[in-house]
């Protein structure tokens, strides 16, 4: 059996003491970050990124991935106990999770959230194991035009499907693409956008940009804000356990949530937040009748939690098998692999089986660790949750500055991070989403390369993008997305005018 | 502070337009080439034009009644906090390699902690001392990142 053989490769890769340790550090830090309001997984991953430079690629990826899905577990704790979405994808969990906690059912609700998360993640991992190798096999046939179109679809989806205005999302994507090509142009050797600064020759460093627009901008945003101290609800018990028939009531919603999350997670630009909302909407529709959502329906916790964790896992599929990340977190994962000298894409699974299958095996281990970390150790997380943000952010700033500096021993990069932080903060204040910018930044050089190559091969004939069936299909989907965004905006205007 | 609908639209559009013009300017300073043989200026030019067009759309939408972008904006000014955080980062950059990392980290944490008005002088000093000690042990001793604790001798 091929699959069994691959799984064996994976587990032998993750079960070394070193990789196991980094995987554990990843999920542990992720859980902390998910619990703390005001610190998101994007900021945390970019802060940890510099430390992965000296690790092996397997350990680096396991740790960063662990941080990401670990944050999904931690986020549920904050949403339920504090009514604050520790990370965006848990805004939905607040709706029913917090009322349940207020009714004294915190322990059972958290238990359901954790089990549903584990279940959703498991489904997502199985799908990833089945489909990534198939997709990467297909992708070997992709030409430059196909890649260009797929990247375009991802960017347009990120722009139009993100929260907030679609046109502002588009602006951020285009800006990200431009910042992505700062530095020396590989084709001509000329320095672009360096503004006469010698250090800009290598472009803006991914770490400095990511840490700036997420880490520093978030601190500027949250300073002097009340982080919800005082409204924290206790769990009441030392370990989590389900009450009554919560487990039975949650089974079907979790199954539906896992399905919704798995499918949406694969699509570019959608990700876990949208899946959680979709799952909640689906539960509301299915459970019409006696169950009142918004006042403490356990179904409204189980579904979205399974959905966002399934999506968190399946979003790795396009990143690993095509080399095209669907959202900003995945863009950071791609960046981490590029730093290690590994080009994610169709060839990666064959060339670096220990990285790919090791990552999958680390998903199993990591999710199991998270279940163990959360069900008996909930008391620890509640205590972390009660540390006020005003005492945490100075330490975060220290990690940001040292981390950015240590990448190339460069104070210039720290300065870049600060400037990116201020600019990112101003954009945020004027309601621009920052995640599409990071996605554009990572995809900018790729997009330019495939665009140029496709048009050189076709001698300048734009029809090349329509001639390949794959490219044509993908571009049609992208067109449909834009039309959808335009129509939705038009409808909103009509409704507002009426 | 409340930003009016028109000012919101103007600033939102200007933020993007500035980068658009930088792109156009950069594109013009290189060879743009043709579609089949693109020069280094092609992509910056294309992105610059896209950004300018998008900013124009944002401007128009901002002035259009009923549009999602036609709204006022609530801005909470935390000038003292913002400036102290940035002052902390600046002193880290200026002090780190010149005076040493121990004073640089101390200044960074102390100044930025003061940025939150609920952190007293005493709390900020303690936070700075603790972070400097722990941070130096983690980065300097455990991770062995080459940095001078104090550089004023050399």
Interface residues (C-beta under 8 A of the other chain):
Chain A: X51 X165 X167 X168 X170 X171 X174 X175 X177 X178 X181 X185 X187 X188 X190 X192 X193 X216 X219 X220 X223 X224 X388 X390 X391 X393 X394 X395 X397 X398 X401 X402 X405 X406 X409 X411 X414 X415 X418 X422 X426 X427 X429 X430 X431 X432 X448 X451 X452 X455 X456 X458 X459 X460 X462 X489 X492 X493 X494 X496 X497
Chain B: X8 X11 X12 X15 X16 X19 X22 X23 X26 X30 X34 X35 X36 X37 X38 X39 X40 X43 X44 X47 X48 X50 X51 X54 X55 X57 X58 X61 X64 X65 X66 X67 X68 X69 X73 X75 X78 X81 X82 X85 X86 X88 X89 X90 X92 X93 X96 X97 X105 X108 X109 X112 X113 X115 X116 X117 X118 X119 X123 X124 X127 X128 X131 X135 X139 X143 X145 X146
